[in-house]
Amino acid sequence: MSSKISGLLEKLEKNPAQVFHRYSLAQAYFDAEDFQSACSEFEKCLSTKPDWMMAALSIAKAYMEIGEIDRAIEKLKLTIDLAKEQGHDDPAMEATELLKECGQAS
């Protein structure tokens, strides 16, 4: 386990409701290629903040990495909806391209 992951786990132990530490932990797991743990932590972020577009995009990428394409598609579609609602063109375009990689049109 990396020191970054250990440090974030310690911070979350002290303050489990700190969603930004949880997102950082999820990203650290993703960077360490522990995609299953990343998915778990990104899901917790989305359950706390269902409109968190970047968490939706990140978890979609993690699901793609572990071959859970149906779940990835679901989160990519959520990302596109949230991006449009929130006025973010680049994440919407990225999610659309990833949907194509999953064999889906947006």
matplotlib code that plots the C-alpha trace (Angstrom):
import matplotlib.pyplot as plt

x = [0.0, 1.4, 2.0, -0.5, -3.2, -2.2, -2.4, -5.8, -7.1, -5.9, -7.6, -10.9, -10.7, -10.7, -13.4, -15.3, -17.7, -14.9, -15.9, -12.9, -10.5, -12.6, -12.3, -8.6, -8.4, -10.4, -8.1, -5.0, -6.4, -7.0, -3.5, -2.2, -4.3, -6.5, -9.6, -11.9, -11.1, -11.3, -14.8, -15.9, -14.6, -16.0, -19.4, -19.3, -18.5, -21.5, -23.8, -22.9, -23.0, -25.1, -24.4, -20.6, -19.8, -16.1, -16.7, -19.1, -16.6, -13.8, -15.8, -16.8, -13.1, -12.5, -15.4, -14.0, -10.6, -12.2, -14.4, -17.7, -18.9, -22.6, -21.8, -19.3, -22.0, -24.4, -21.9, -20.8, -24.5, -24.8, -21.6, -23.0, -26.3, -24.5, -22.0, -24.9, -26.8, -23.7, -22.4, -19.1, -18.4, -15.0, -16.2, -19.3, -17.1, -14.7, -17.6, -19.1, -15.8, -15.6, -19.1, -18.0, -15.2, -17.8, -19.8, -22.5, -23.6, -24.6]
y = [0.0, 3.4, 6.1, 8.3, 5.6, 5.0, 8.7, 9.1, 6.1, 7.7, 11.0, 9.2, 7.2, 10.5, 12.1, 9.5, 12.0, 14.0, 13.3, 15.0, 12.8, 9.8, 11.0, 11.4, 7.9, 6.6, 8.4, 7.0, 3.5, 4.1, 5.3, 2.2, 0.1, -1.2, -0.6, -2.6, -0.5, 2.7, 1.7, 1.1, 4.5, 6.4, 4.7, 6.1, 9.6, 9.4, 8.1, 11.2, 13.6, 12.1, 15.1, 14.8, 14.6, 13.9, 11.0, 9.6, 9.9, 8.4, 5.4, 4.8, 4.6, 2.2, 0.0, -0.1, -1.2, -4.2, -5.2, -4.2, -2.5, -2.3, -0.4, 1.8, 2.7, 3.6, 5.9, 7.4, 8.3, 9.8, 11.8, 13.1, 14.1, 15.8, 17.6, 19.0, 20.1, 21.7, 23.2, 21.2, 20.4, 18.6, 15.9, 15.3, 14.9, 12.5, 10.4, 10.3, 9.0, 6.4, 5.3, 4.7, 2.5, 0.5, 0.0, 2.6, 5.7, 8.5]
z = [0.0, -0.9, 1.6, -0.2, 0.2, 3.9, 4.6, 3.0, 4.9, 8.2, 7.3, 6.5, 9.7, 11.6, 9.4, 7.3, 6.0, 4.2, 0.6, -0.9, 0.9, -0.3, -3.9, -3.5, -2.1, -5.0, -7.4, -5.6, -5.9, -9.6, -10.1, -8.3, -10.7, -7.8, -9.9, -7.7, -4.6, -6.8, -7.9, -4.3, -3.2, -6.2, -5.5, -2.0, -3.4, -5.7, -3.0, -1.0, -4.0, -6.8, -9.0, -8.8, -12.5, -12.2, -9.8, -12.3, -15.1, -13.0, -11.9, -15.5, -16.4, -13.4, -14.5, -18.0, -16.6, -14.8, -17.7, -16.2, -19.4, -18.5, -15.3, -17.2, -19.8, -17.0, -15.4, -18.7, -19.5, -16.1, -16.7, -20.0, -18.4, -15.5, -17.8, -19.9, -16.8, -15.4, -18.6, -18.9, -22.6, -22.2, -19.8, -21.9, -25.0, -23.2, -21.9, -25.4, -26.8, -24.0, -24.8, -28.3, -27.0, -25.1, -28.3, -27.5, -29.2, -26.8]

ax = plt.figure().add_subplot(projection="3d")
ax.plot(x, y, z, "-o")
ax.set_aspect("equal")
plt.show()
